[in-house]
C-alpha cells in the first residue's frame, strides 16, 4: 500500500540574530527577509539612520455644501 500524498507545508526560515532593538541588545529570531532589511539598515551611515522622514498626508479641500 502507498502512503497518501499530503500538501507541502512551508515553514518560515528563522535565524537567531543579536540585534539592537530600542537601544537594547537582544537575541531575536528573524526571517531571512527581515534579516536582509536589518543588515541593509546597519550598513547605512550613522547620521542617516537616526533621521526619520516625516510624511504629511495631503488633505483635499472640501467643496462648499449648498444648503436647501
PDB file of N, H, CA, C and O in Angstrom:
ATOM      1  N   UNK A   1       0.821  -1.175   0.000  1.00  0.00           N
ATOM      2  CA  UNK A   1       0.000   0.000   0.000  1.00  0.00           C
ATOM      3  C   UNK A   1       0.876   1.254   0.000  1.00  0.00           C
ATOM      4  O   UNK A   1       1.924   1.286   0.645  1.00  0.00           O
ATOM      5  N   UNK A   2       0.444   2.273  -0.720  1.00  0.00           N
ATOM      6  H   UNK A   2      -0.408   2.246  -1.245  1.00  0.00           H
ATOM      7  CA  UNK A   2       1.194   3.528  -0.806  1.00  0.00           C
ATOM      8  C   UNK A   2       0.710   4.551   0.205  1.00  0.00           C
ATOM      9  O   UNK A   2      -0.464   4.566   0.575  1.00  0.00           O
ATOM     10  N   UNK A   3       1.620   5.404   0.648  1.00  0.00           N
ATOM     11  H   UNK A   3       2.573   5.392   0.348  1.00  0.00           H
ATOM     12  CA  UNK A   3       1.236   6.497   1.548  1.00  0.00           C
ATOM     13  C   UNK A   3       0.498   7.566   0.749  1.00  0.00           C
ATOM     14  O   UNK A   3       0.825   7.825  -0.409  1.00  0.00           O
ATOM     15  N   UNK A   4      -0.480   8.173   1.366  1.00  0.00           N
ATOM     16  H   UNK A   4      -0.745   7.963   2.307  1.00  0.00           H
ATOM     17  CA  UNK A   4      -1.238   9.217   0.679  1.00  0.00           C
ATOM     18  C   UNK A   4      -0.392  10.472   0.565  1.00  0.00           C
ATOM     19  O   UNK A   4       0.420  10.772   1.439  1.00  0.00           O
ATOM     20  N   UNK A   5      -0.594  11.203  -0.530  1.00  0.00           N
ATOM     21  H   UNK A   5      -1.254  10.959  -1.241  1.00  0.00           H
ATOM     22  CA  UNK A   5       0.159  12.446  -0.736  1.00  0.00           C
ATOM     23  C   UNK A   5      -0.450  13.546   0.115  1.00  0.00           C
ATOM     24  O   UNK A   5      -1.671  13.694   0.175  1.00  0.00           O
ATOM     25  N   UNK A   6       0.387  14.300   0.759  1.00  0.00           N
ATOM     26  H   UNK A   6       1.379  14.180   0.710  1.00  0.00           H
ATOM     27  CA  UNK A   6      -0.068  15.432   1.562  1.00  0.00           C
ATOM     28  C   UNK A   6       0.484  16.704   0.948  1.00  0.00           C
ATOM     29  O   UNK A   6       1.539  16.699   0.314  1.00  0.00           O
ATOM     30  N   UNK A   7      -0.226  17.767   1.141  1.00  0.00           N
ATOM     31  H   UNK A   7      -1.083  17.771   1.656  1.00  0.00           H
ATOM     32  CA  UNK A   7       0.247  19.055   0.654  1.00  0.00           C
ATOM     33  C   UNK A   7       1.472  19.489   1.458  1.00  0.00           C
ATOM     34  O   UNK A   7       1.533  19.301   2.673  1.00  0.00           O
ATOM     35  N   UNK A   8       2.430  20.062   0.767  1.00  0.00           N
ATOM     36  H   UNK A   8       2.380  20.214  -0.221  1.00  0.00           H
ATOM     37  CA  UNK A   8       3.646  20.525   1.437  1.00  0.00           C
ATOM     38  C   UNK A   8       3.327  21.765   2.259  1.00  0.00           C
ATOM     39  O   UNK A   8       2.640  22.667   1.779  1.00  0.00           O
ATOM     40  N   UNK A   9       3.812  21.818   3.476  1.00  0.00           N
ATOM     41  H   UNK A   9       4.370  21.085   3.866  1.00  0.00           H
ATOM     42  CA  UNK A   9       3.631  22.968   4.346  1.00  0.00           C
ATOM     43  C   UNK A   9       4.963  23.685   4.440  1.00  0.00           C
ATOM     44  O   UNK A   9       5.955  23.110   4.887  1.00  0.00           O
ATOM     45  N   UNK A  10       4.985  24.937   4.020  1.00  0.00           N
ATOM     46  H   UNK A  10       4.179  25.404   3.657  1.00  0.00           H
ATOM     47  CA  UNK A  10       6.223  25.702   4.016  1.00  0.00           C
ATOM     48  C   UNK A  10       6.388  26.420   5.339  1.00  0.00           C
ATOM     49  O   UNK A  10       5.508  27.164   5.773  1.00  0.00           O
ATOM     50  N   UNK A  11       7.520  26.190   5.974  1.00  0.00           N
ATOM     51  H   UNK A  11       8.235  25.586   5.622  1.00  0.00           H
ATOM     52  CA  UNK A  11       7.829  26.825   7.249  1.00  0.00           C
ATOM     53  C   UNK A  11       8.666  28.090   7.007  1.00  0.00           C
ATOM     54  O   UNK A  11       9.341  28.207   5.984  1.00  0.00           O
ATOM     55  N   UNK A  12       8.615  29.000   7.924  1.00  0.00           N
ATOM     56  H   UNK A  12       8.066  28.905   8.755  1.00  0.00           H
ATOM     57  CA  UNK A  12       9.387  30.228   7.852  1.00  0.00           C
ATOM     58  C   UNK A  12      10.848  29.914   8.157  1.00  0.00           C
ATOM     59  O   UNK A  12      11.142  29.125   9.055  1.00  0.00           O
ATOM     60  N   UNK A  13      11.764  30.532   7.411  1.00  0.00           N
ATOM     61  H   UNK A  13      11.526  31.173   6.682  1.00  0.00           H
ATOM     62  CA  UNK A  13      13.192  30.309   7.602  1.00  0.00           C
ATOM     63  C   UNK A  13      13.699  31.304   8.650  1.00  0.00           C
ATOM     64  O   UNK A  13      14.033  32.441   8.317  1.00  0.00           O
ATOM     65  N   UNK A  14      13.755  30.874   9.917  1.00  0.00           N
ATOM     66  H   UNK A  14      13.483  29.950  10.187  1.00  0.00           H
ATOM     67  CA  UNK A  14      14.144  31.762  11.017  1.00  0.00           C
ATOM     68  C   UNK A  14      15.600  31.554  11.404  1.00  0.00           C
ATOM     69  O   UNK A  14      16.117  30.438  11.373  1.00  0.00           O
ATOM     70  N   UNK A  15      16.258  32.672  11.774  1.00  0.00           N
ATOM     71  H   UNK A  15      15.837  33.579  11.799  1.00  0.00           H
ATOM     72  CA  UNK A  15      17.643  32.637  12.230  1.00  0.00           C
ATOM     73  C   UNK A  15      17.727  33.411  13.537  1.00  0.00           C
ATOM     74  O   UNK A  15      17.085  34.451  13.687  1.00  0.00           O
ATOM     75  N   UNK A  16      18.516  32.909  14.484  1.00  0.00           N
ATOM     76  H   UNK A  16      19.038  32.064  14.362  1.00  0.00           H
ATOM     77  CA  UNK A  16      18.750  33.628  15.737  1.00  0.00           C
ATOM     78  C   UNK A  16      19.856  34.641  15.511  1.00  0.00           C
ATOM     79  O   UNK A  16      20.968  34.282  15.125  1.00  0.00           O
ATOM     80  N   UNK A  17      19.546  35.915  15.754  1.00  0.00           N
ATOM     81  H   UNK A  17      18.642  36.207  16.068  1.00  0.00           H
ATOM     82  CA  UNK A  17      20.472  37.008  15.473  1.00  0.00           C
ATOM     83  C   UNK A  17      20.465  37.974  16.648  1.00  0.00           C
ATOM     84  O   UNK A  17      19.416  38.232  17.237  1.00  0.00           O
ATOM     85  N   UNK A  18      21.638  38.510  16.989  1.00  0.00           N
ATOM     86  H   UNK A  18      22.490  38.301  16.510  1.00  0.00           H
ATOM     87  CA  UNK A  18      21.707  39.549  18.012  1.00  0.00           C
ATOM     88  C   UNK A  18      21.473  40.889  17.341  1.00  0.00           C
ATOM     89  O   UNK A  18      22.192  41.266  16.416  1.00  0.00           O
ATOM     90  N   UNK A  19      20.449  41.615  17.818  1.00  0.00           N
ATOM     91  H   UNK A  19      19.864  41.308  18.570  1.00  0.00           H
ATOM     92  CA  UNK A  19      20.024  42.869  17.211  1.00  0.00           C
ATOM     93  C   UNK A  19      19.882  43.924  18.287  1.00  0.00           C
ATOM     94  O   UNK A  19      19.483  43.621  19.412  1.00  0.00           O
ATOM     95  N   UNK A  20      20.209  45.173  17.948  1.00  0.00           N
ATOM     96  H   UNK A  20      20.533  45.419  17.035  1.00  0.00           H
ATOM     97  CA  UNK A  20      19.955  46.285  18.846  1.00  0.00           C
ATOM     98  C   UNK A  20      18.558  46.799  18.550  1.00  0.00           C
ATOM     99  O   UNK A  20      18.320  47.367  17.484  1.00  0.00           O
ATOM    100  N   UNK A  21      17.631  46.607  19.482  1.00  0.00           N
ATOM    101  H   UNK A  21      17.825  46.146  20.348  1.00  0.00           H
ATOM    102  CA  UNK A  21      16.241  46.984  19.306  1.00  0.00           C
ATOM    103  C   UNK A  21      15.837  47.933  20.416  1.00  0.00           C
ATOM    104  O   UNK A  21      15.872  47.566  21.591  1.00  0.00           O
ATOM    105  N   UNK A  22      15.456  49.147  20.059  1.00  0.00           N
ATOM    106  H   UNK A  22      15.428  49.446  19.105  1.00  0.00           H
ATOM    107  CA  UNK A  22      15.084  50.204  21.014  1.00  0.00           C
ATOM    108  C   UNK A  22      16.192  50.443  22.036  1.00  0.00           C
ATOM    109  O   UNK A  22      15.922  50.637  23.221  1.00  0.00           O
ATOM    110  N   UNK A  23      17.443  50.427  21.568  1.00  0.00           N
ATOM    111  H   UNK A  23      17.662  50.270  20.605  1.00  0.00           H
ATOM    112  CA  UNK A  23      18.579  50.714  22.422  1.00  0.00           C
ATOM    113  C   UNK A  23      19.056  49.553  23.269  1.00  0.00           C
ATOM    114  O   UNK A  23      20.001  49.712  24.042  1.00  0.00           O
ATOM    115  N   UNK A  24      18.432  48.385  23.150  1.00  0.00           N
ATOM    116  H   UNK A  24      17.664  48.255  22.523  1.00  0.00           H
ATOM    117  CA  UNK A  24      18.807  47.222  23.950  1.00  0.00           C
ATOM    118  C   UNK A  24      19.284  46.119  23.004  1.00  0.00           C
ATOM    119  O   UNK A  24      18.620  45.811  22.014  1.00  0.00           O
ATOM    120  N   UNK A  25      20.422  45.538  23.313  1.00  0.00           N
ATOM    121  H   UNK A  25      20.961  45.788  24.117  1.00  0.00           H
ATOM    122  CA  UNK A  25      20.972  44.442  22.509  1.00  0.00           C
ATOM    123  C   UNK A  25      20.299  43.148  22.938  1.00  0.00           C
ATOM    124  O   UNK A  25      20.374  42.767  24.106  1.00  0.00           O
ATOM    125  N   UNK A  26      19.639  42.465  21.998  1.00  0.00           N
ATOM    126  H   UNK A  26      19.578  42.775  21.049  1.00  0.00           H
ATOM    127  CA  UNK A  26      18.937  41.240  22.353  1.00  0.00           C
ATOM    128  C   UNK A  26      18.973  40.244  21.212  1.00  0.00           C
ATOM    129  O   UNK A  26      19.179  40.619  20.058  1.00  0.00           O
ATOM    130  N   UNK A  27      18.775  38.986  21.529  1.00  0.00           N
ATOM    131  H   UNK A  27      18.607  38.681  22.466  1.00  0.00           H
ATOM    132  CA  UNK A  27      18.736  37.932  20.528  1.00  0.00           C
ATOM    133  C   UNK A  27      17.297  37.776  20.059  1.00  0.00           C
ATOM    134  O   UNK A  27      16.382  37.605  20.864  1.00  0.00           O
ATOM    135  N   UNK A  28      17.112  37.839  18.739  1.00  0.00           N
ATOM    136  H   UNK A  28      17.856  37.978  18.085  1.00  0.00           H
ATOM    137  CA  UNK A  28      15.781  37.694  18.161  1.00  0.00           C
ATOM    138  C   UNK A  28      15.827  36.643  17.071  1.00  0.00           C
ATOM    139  O   UNK A  28      16.878  36.387  16.484  1.00  0.00           O
ATOM    140  N   UNK A  29      14.702  36.047  16.809  1.00  0.00           N
ATOM    141  H   UNK A  29      13.848  36.255  17.287  1.00  0.00           H
ATOM    142  CA  UNK A  29      14.589  35.110  15.695  1.00  0.00           C
ATOM    143  C   UNK A  29      13.933  35.849  14.543  1.00  0.00           C
ATOM    144  O   UNK A  29      12.758  36.207  14.615  1.00  0.00           O
ATOM    145  N   UNK A  30      14.697  36.076  13.476  1.00  0.00           N
ATOM    146  H   UNK A  30      15.652  35.784  13.418  1.00  0.00           H
ATOM    147  CA  UNK A  30      14.215  36.832  12.330  1.00  0.00           C
ATOM    148  C   UNK A  30      14.142  35.945  11.105  1.00  0.00           C
ATOM    149  O   UNK A  30      14.964  35.045  10.927  1.00  0.00           O
ATOM    150  N   UNK A  31      13.147  36.204  10.257  1.00  0.00           N
ATOM    151  H   UNK A  31      12.480  36.935  10.402  1.00  0.00           H
ATOM    152  CA  UNK A  31      13.086  35.501   8.984  1.00  0.00           C
ATOM    153  C   UNK A  31      14.151  36.099   8.065  1.00  0.00           C
ATOM    154  O   UNK A  31      14.659  37.187   8.337  1.00  0.00           O
ATOM    155  N   UNK A  32      14.484  35.417   7.008  1.00  0.00           N
ATOM    156  H   UNK A  32      14.071  34.533   6.787  1.00  0.00           H
ATOM    157  CA  UNK A  32      15.578  35.857   6.141  1.00  0.00           C
ATOM    158  C   UNK A  32      15.264  37.192   5.476  1.00  0.00           C
ATOM    159  O   UNK A  32      16.171  37.996   5.265  1.00  0.00           O
ATOM    160  N   UNK A  33      14.008  37.444   5.143  1.00  0.00           N
ATOM    161  H   UNK A  33      13.271  36.791   5.314  1.00  0.00           H
ATOM    162  CA  UNK A  33      13.628  38.718   4.522  1.00  0.00           C
ATOM    163  C   UNK A  33      13.877  39.873   5.496  1.00  0.00           C
ATOM    164  O   UNK A  33      14.435  40.902   5.113  1.00  0.00           O
ATOM    165  N   UNK A  34      13.465  39.701   6.750  1.00  0.00           N
ATOM    166  H   UNK A  34      13.012  38.866   7.061  1.00  0.00           H
ATOM    167  CA  UNK A  34      13.678  40.729   7.774  1.00  0.00           C
ATOM    168  C   UNK A  34      15.169  40.896   8.061  1.00  0.00           C
ATOM    169  O   UNK A  34      15.639  42.010   8.288  1.00  0.00           O
ATOM    170  N   UNK A  35      15.898  39.805   8.050  1.00  0.00           N
ATOM    171  H   UNK A  35      15.516  38.899   7.865  1.00  0.00           H
ATOM    172  CA  UNK A  35      17.328  39.836   8.328  1.00  0.00           C
ATOM    173  C   UNK A  35      18.051  40.669   7.277  1.00  0.00           C
ATOM    174  O   UNK A  35      18.954  41.438   7.607  1.00  0.00           O
ATOM    175  N   UNK A  36      17.658  40.521   6.010  1.00  0.00           N
ATOM    176  H   UNK A  36      16.924  39.897   5.742  1.00  0.00           H
ATOM    177  CA  UNK A  36      18.262  41.322   4.942  1.00  0.00           C
ATOM    178  C   UNK A  36      17.994  42.801   5.150  1.00  0.00           C
ATOM    179  O   UNK A  36      18.875  43.630   4.923  1.00  0.00           O
ATOM    180  N   UNK A  37      16.771  43.144   5.585  1.00  0.00           N
ATOM    181  H   UNK A  37      16.056  42.471   5.770  1.00  0.00           H
ATOM    182  CA  UNK A  37      16.424  44.549   5.824  1.00  0.00           C
ATOM    183  C   UNK A  37      17.251  45.125   6.970  1.00  0.00           C
ATOM    184  O   UNK A  37      17.702  46.267   6.897  1.00  0.00           O
ATOM    185  N   UNK A  38      17.450  44.338   8.027  1.00  0.00           N
ATOM    186  H   UNK A  38      17.083  43.410   8.086  1.00  0.00           H
ATOM    187  CA  UNK A  38      18.224  44.795   9.186  1.00  0.00           C
ATOM    188  C   UNK A  38      19.679  45.027   8.783  1.00  0.00           C
ATOM    189  O   UNK A  38      20.279  46.032   9.164  1.00  0.00           O
ATOM    190  N   UNK A  39      20.242  44.100   8.014  1.00  0.00           N
ATOM    191  H   UNK A  39      19.754  43.284   7.704  1.00  0.00           H
ATOM    192  CA  UNK A  39      21.625  44.247   7.572  1.00  0.00           C
ATOM    193  C   UNK A  39      21.791  45.484   6.696  1.00  0.00           C
ATOM    194  O   UNK A  39      22.799  46.185   6.786  1.00  0.00           O
ATOM    195  N   UNK A  40      20.797  45.750   5.848  1.00  0.00           N
ATOM    196  H   UNK A  40      19.978  45.181   5.775  1.00  0.00           H
ATOM    197  CA  UNK A  40      20.843  46.920   4.978  1.00  0.00           C
ATOM    198  C   UNK A  40      20.822  48.204   5.800  1.00  0.00           C
ATOM    199  O   UNK A  40      21.536  49.155   5.483  1.00  0.00           O
ATOM    200  N   UNK A  41      20.001  48.235   6.863  1.00  0.00           N
ATOM    201  H   UNK A  41      19.421  47.462   7.120  1.00  0.00           H
ATOM    202  CA  UNK A  41      19.924  49.413   7.726  1.00  0.00           C
ATOM    203  C   UNK A  41      21.229  49.623   8.484  1.00  0.00           C
ATOM    204  O   UNK A  41      21.627  50.763   8.725  1.00  0.00           O
ATOM    205  N   UNK A  42      21.901  48.534   8.865  1.00  0.00           N
ATOM    206  H   UNK A  42      21.578  47.608   8.669  1.00  0.00           H
ATOM    207  CA  UNK A  42      23.138  48.653   9.615  1.00  0.00           C
ATOM    208  C   UNK A  42      24.274  49.166   8.739  1.00  0.00           C
ATOM    209  O   UNK A  42      25.215  49.770   9.254  1.00  0.00           O
ATOM    210  N   UNK A  43      24.213  48.943   7.434  1.00  0.00           N
ATOM    211  H   UNK A  43      23.449  48.453   7.015  1.00  0.00           H
ATOM    212  CA  UNK A  43      25.257  49.413   6.526  1.00  0.00           C
ATOM    213  C   UNK A  43      25.196  50.917   6.313  1.00  0.00           C
ATOM    214  O   UNK A  43      26.209  51.531   5.977  1.00  0.00           O
ATOM    215  N   UNK A  44      24.012  51.530   6.503  1.00  0.00           N
ATOM    216  H   UNK A  44      23.189  51.031   6.776  1.00  0.00           H
ATOM    217  CA  UNK A  44      23.849  52.970   6.293  1.00  0.00           C
ATOM    218  C   UNK A  44      24.686  53.732   7.309  1.00  0.00           C
ATOM    219  O   UNK A  44      24.921  53.250   8.416  1.00  0.00           O
ATOM    220  N   UNK A  45      25.143  54.944   6.922  1.00  0.00           N
ATOM    221  H   UNK A  45      24.952  55.336   6.022  1.00  0.00           H
ATOM    222  CA  UNK A  45      25.906  55.770   7.873  1.00  0.00           C
ATOM    223  C   UNK A  45      25.067  56.114   9.096  1.00  0.00           C
ATOM    224  O   UNK A  45      23.839  56.176   9.029  1.00  0.00           O
ATOM    225  N   UNK A  46      25.751  56.335  10.213  1.00  0.00           N
ATOM    226  H   UNK A  46      26.748  56.285  10.267  1.00  0.00           H
ATOM    227  CA  UNK A  46      25.080  56.600  11.486  1.00  0.00           C
ATOM    228  C   UNK A  46      24.198  57.844  11.430  1.00  0.00           C
ATOM    229  O   UNK A  46      23.130  57.864  12.042  1.00  0.00           O
ATOM    230  N   UNK A  47      24.622  58.879  10.710  1.00  0.00           N
ATOM    231  H   UNK A  47      25.490  58.863  10.213  1.00  0.00           H
ATOM    232  CA  UNK A  47      23.857  60.116  10.652  1.00  0.00           C
ATOM    233  C   UNK A  47      22.503  59.937  10.007  1.00  0.00           C
ATOM    234  O   UNK A  47      21.525  60.540  10.449  1.00  0.00           O
ATOM    235  N   UNK A  48      22.425  59.126   8.979  1.00  0.00           N
ATOM    236  H   UNK A  48      23.219  58.636   8.620  1.00  0.00           H
ATOM    237  CA  UNK A  48      21.171  58.944   8.274  1.00  0.00           C
ATOM    238  C   UNK A  48      20.249  57.953   8.964  1.00  0.00           C
ATOM    239  O   UNK A  48      19.036  58.001   8.762  1.00  0.00           O
ATOM    240  N   UNK A  49      20.798  57.055   9.773  1.00  0.00           N
ATOM    241  H   UNK A  49      21.784  57.015   9.936  1.00  0.00           H
ATOM    242  CA  UNK A  49      19.981  56.026  10.400  1.00  0.00           C
ATOM    243  C   UNK A  49      19.030  56.628  11.429  1.00  0.00           C
ATOM    244  O   UNK A  49      17.901  56.160  11.575  1.00  0.00           O
ATOM    245  N   UNK A  50      19.474  57.662  12.142  1.00  0.00           N
ATOM    246  H   UNK A  50      20.391  58.042  12.023  1.00  0.00           H
ATOM    247  CA  UNK A  50      18.656  58.225  13.203  1.00  0.00           C
ATOM    248  C   UNK A  50      17.630  59.227  12.695  1.00  0.00           C
ATOM    249  O   UNK A  50      16.686  59.555  13.414  1.00  0.00           O
ATOM    250  N   UNK A  51      17.794  59.718  11.470  1.00  0.00           N
ATOM    251  H   UNK A  51      18.561  59.451  10.886  1.00  0.00           H
ATOM    252  CA  UNK A  51      16.849  60.682  10.936  1.00  0.00           C
ATOM    253  C   UNK A  51      15.603  59.952  10.447  1.00  0.00           C
ATOM    254  O   UNK A  51      15.686  58.951   9.735  1.00  0.00           O
ATOM    255  N   UNK A  52      14.465  60.468  10.839  1.00  0.00           N
ATOM    256  H   UNK A  52      14.397  61.282  11.417  1.00  0.00           H
ATOM    257  CA  UNK A  52      13.211  59.888  10.392  1.00  0.00           C
ATOM    258  C   UNK A  52      12.566  60.848   9.401  1.00  0.00           C
ATOM    259  O   UNK A  52      12.561  62.061   9.616  1.00  0.00           O
ATOM    260  N   UNK A  53      12.028  60.310   8.330  1.00  0.00           N
ATOM    261  H   UNK A  53      12.032  59.325   8.156  1.00  0.00           H
ATOM    262  CA  UNK A  53      11.345  61.150   7.374  1.00  0.00           C
ATOM    263  C   UNK A  53       9.889  61.248   7.795  1.00  0.00           C
ATOM    264  O   UNK A  53       9.224  60.238   8.028  1.00  0.00           O
ATOM    265  N   UNK A  54       9.411  62.466   7.887  1.00  0.00           N
ATOM    266  H   UNK A  54       9.951  63.287   7.697  1.00  0.00           H
ATOM    267  CA  UNK A  54       8.038  62.705   8.300  1.00  0.00           C
ATOM    268  C   UNK A  54       7.206  62.905   7.046  1.00  0.00           C
ATOM    269  O   UNK A  54       7.471  63.807   6.251  1.00  0.00           O
ATOM    270  N   UNK A  55       6.210  62.067   6.875  1.00  0.00           N
ATOM    271  H   UNK A  55       5.995  61.334   7.521  1.00  0.00           H
ATOM    272  CA  UNK A  55       5.335  62.160   5.722  1.00  0.00           C
ATOM    273  C   UNK A  55       4.020  62.759   6.190  1.00  0.00           C
ATOM    274  O   UNK A  55       3.326  62.202   7.041  1.00  0.00           O
ATOM    275  N   UNK A  56       3.697  63.911   5.611  1.00  0.00           N
ATOM    276  H   UNK A  56       4.260  64.363   4.920  1.00  0.00           H
ATOM    277  CA  UNK A  56       2.443  64.554   5.978  1.00  0.00           C
ATOM    278  C   UNK A  56       1.413  64.246   4.912  1.00  0.00           C
ATOM    279  O   UNK A  56       1.692  64.405   3.723  1.00  0.00           O
ATOM    280  N   UNK A  57       0.237  63.812   5.304  1.00  0.00           N
ATOM    281  H   UNK A  57       0.010  63.683   6.269  1.00  0.00           H
ATOM    282  CA  UNK A  57      -0.789  63.495   4.318  1.00  0.00           C
ATOM    283  C   UNK A  57      -1.358  64.767   3.700  1.00  0.00           C
ATOM    284  O   UNK A  57      -1.511  65.786   4.372  1.00  0.00           O
ATOM    285  N   UNK A  58      -1.666  64.689   2.420  1.00  0.00           N
ATOM    286  H   UNK A  58      -1.541  63.860   1.873  1.00  0.00           H
ATOM    287  CA  UNK A  58      -2.272  65.841   1.755  1.00  0.00           C
ATOM    288  C   UNK A  58      -3.778  65.741   1.909  1.00  0.00           C
ATOM    289  O   UNK A  58      -4.373  64.694   1.652  1.00  0.00           O
ATOM    290  N   UNK A  59      -4.392  66.845   2.332  1.00  0.00           N
ATOM    291  H   UNK A  59      -3.908  67.695   2.541  1.00  0.00           H
ATOM    292  CA  UNK A  59      -5.825  66.869   2.569  1.00  0.00           C
ATOM    293  C   UNK A  59      -6.476  67.648   1.443  1.00  0.00           C
ATOM    294  O   UNK A  59      -6.092  68.782   1.155  1.00  0.00           O
ATOM    295  N   UNK A  60      -7.462  67.034   0.808  1.00  0.00           N
ATOM    296  H   UNK A  60      -7.774  66.113   1.041  1.00  0.00           H
ATOM    297  CA  UNK A  60      -8.175  67.714  -0.262  1.00  0.00           C
ATOM    298  C   UNK A  60      -9.107  68.753   0.344  1.00  0.00           C
ATOM    299  O   UNK A  60      -9.710  68.539   1.396  1.00  0.00           O
ATOM    300  N   UNK A  61      -9.210  69.881  -0.348  1.00  0.00           N
ATOM    301  H   UNK A  61      -8.721  70.055  -1.203  1.00  0.00           H
ATOM    302  CA  UNK A  61     -10.112  70.905   0.144  1.00  0.00           C
ATOM    303  C   UNK A  61     -11.544  70.464  -0.136  1.00  0.00           C
ATOM    304  O   UNK A  61     -11.851  69.941  -1.207  1.00  0.00           O
ATOM    305  N   UNK A  62     -12.408  70.685   0.843  1.00  0.00           N
ATOM    306  H   UNK A  62     -12.159  71.110   1.713  1.00  0.00           H
ATOM    307  CA  UNK A  62     -13.802  70.272   0.671  1.00  0.00           C
ATOM    308  C   UNK A  62     -14.548  71.320  -0.121  1.00  0.00           C
ATOM    309  O   UNK A  62     -14.280  72.516  -0.001  1.00  0.00           O
ATOM    310  N   UNK A  63     -15.474  70.868  -0.922  1.00  0.00           N
ATOM    311  H   UNK A  63     -15.691  69.897  -1.019  1.00  0.00           H
ATOM    312  CA  UNK A  63     -16.291  71.792  -1.689  1.00  0.00           C
ATOM    313  C   UNK A  63     -17.420  72.306  -0.804  1.00  0.00           C
ATOM    314  O   UNK A  63     -17.942  71.563   0.027  1.00  0.00           O
ATOM    315  N   UNK A  64     -17.800  73.562  -0.974  1.00  0.00           N
ATOM    316  H   UNK A  64     -17.377  74.166  -1.649  1.00  0.00           H
ATOM    317  CA  UNK A  64     -18.869  74.091  -0.125  1.00  0.00           C
ATOM    318  C   UNK A  64     -20.183  73.357  -0.413  1.00  0.00           C
ATOM    319  O   UNK A  64     -20.533  73.096  -1.564  1.00  0.00           O
ATOM    320  N   UNK A  65     -20.890  73.038   0.657  1.00  0.00           N
ATOM    321  H   UNK A  65     -20.607  73.250   1.592  1.00  0.00           H
ATOM    322  CA  UNK A  65     -22.148  72.304   0.521  1.00  0.00           C
ATOM    323  C   UNK A  65     -23.283  73.324   0.400  1.00  0.00           C
ATOM    324  O   UNK A  65     -23.428  74.234   1.217  1.00  0.00           O
ATOM    325  N   UNK A  66     -24.073  73.134  -0.644  1.00  0.00           N
ATOM    326  H   UNK A  66     -23.956  72.395  -1.307  1.00  0.00           H
ATOM    327  CA  UNK A  66     -25.205  74.051  -0.865  1.00  0.00           C
ATOM    328  C   UNK A  66     -26.329  73.682   0.076  1.00  0.00           C
ATOM    329  O   UNK A  66     -26.750  72.526   0.131  1.00  0.00           O
ATOM    330  N   UNK A  67     -26.817  74.665   0.821  1.00  0.00           N
ATOM    331  H   UNK A  67     -26.476  75.604   0.777  1.00  0.00           H
ATOM    332  CA  UNK A  67     -27.915  74.385   1.752  1.00  0.00           C
ATOM    333  C   UNK A  67     -29.246  74.577   1.033  1.00  0.00           C
ATOM    334  O   UNK A  67     -29.373  75.437   0.162  1.00  0.00           O
ATOM    335  N   UNK A  68     -30.223  73.777   1.400  1.00  0.00           N
ATOM    336  H   UNK A  68     -30.119  73.078   2.107  1.00  0.00           H
ATOM    337  CA  UNK A  68     -31.520  73.833   0.707  1.00  0.00           C
ATOM    338  C   UNK A  68     -32.436  74.866   1.278  1.00  0.00           C
ATOM    339  O   UNK A  68     -33.558  75.029   0.801  1.00  0.00           O
TER     340      UNK A  68
END
